[in-house]
């Protein structure tokens, strides 16, 4: 389990490369919901503004910077559907380290091209998160690479947890924080940072209902793994992990208050609203927490001050166009 000292150390480590993202107040349009918006203060934490467009740079850099010179000289390898891949590629290049990335073939073109531009060597496999992890471990054993896990690692968790430290600095009396859940690295870190700092804020994870392994795990008290075919259904490609990591599960059980789910239509609407009303470009994975606030605020813990983490903005332009204007896309 990570400590507050680990989180503060990570913050110093990543200070040169990670953007200190702000909290942006969100107000609904002047409609019937406007008065409710004034009563319930909603703040967005736009991690889409990070270098490489997602929060992943925080954990990736913290992990690679912690390696010994011998480990760095051998190179690093990771397995990712996109955002962690870019974070590792960027961090490795910044630190002068060779990087290999195992990706599913279904990864969006924009994420593949971005990772390649940073000099990472790509290896493609099928859609299963287990499949890409196994391939990375196989290559690491053969070549001596240091593995940079996407979520199940204390350095990764501490790096992502710096988001929680920033939230408390900007909104000390926050009452509810909504966080997307894939493998569990970000919610592990944020929840630990907030609870270890003495805050009484509720932490609620949000994931697609068609890929609700984390919610099932939280409810049953044991890690539940779902099939790759089921996980791949969701439009939120960054949240297609088949199971949360064991280390992440420990943190979730200790620090997280609940995990809820949202539908595919609710995710699409959240992307639309973020663009048209908040002027924030979020990929579907990055918009799931906002989807819960939009569609299920009445089912969330009561709170006047709410922070919604927008975890990333690396959306394929064609997919973005389909989400924002589906009628026009079909007509074209």
DATAGI-V799156 format. One record per helix or strand. SS is the DSSP state (~ for helix, > for strand). FROM is the first residue (numbers start at 1). TO is the last residue. If there is no record, write none. Layout:
BEGIN
ss=SS from=FROM to=TO
ss=SS from=FROM to=TO
END
This chain:
BEGIN
ss=~ from=4 to=14
ss=> from=23 to=26
ss=~ from=34 to=39
ss=> from=41 to=46
ss=~ from=47 to=49
ss=~ from=51 to=53
ss=> from=54 to=54
ss=~ from=56 to=65
ss=~ from=69 to=74
ss=> from=76 to=79
ss=~ from=83 to=94
ss=> from=99 to=104
ss=~ from=109 to=117
ss=> from=121 to=125
ss=~ from=129 to=143
ss=> from=146 to=147
ss=~ from=154 to=170
ss=> from=176 to=180
ss=~ from=185 to=196
ss=> from=202 to=208
ss=~ from=209 to=211
ss=~ from=213 to=220
ss=~ from=228 to=231
ss=~ from=237 to=239
ss=~ from=246 to=255
ss=> from=258 to=262
ss=~ from=264 to=276
ss=~ from=284 to=299
ss=> from=305 to=310
ss=> from=312 to=312
ss=~ from=317 to=324
ss=~ from=326 to=331
END
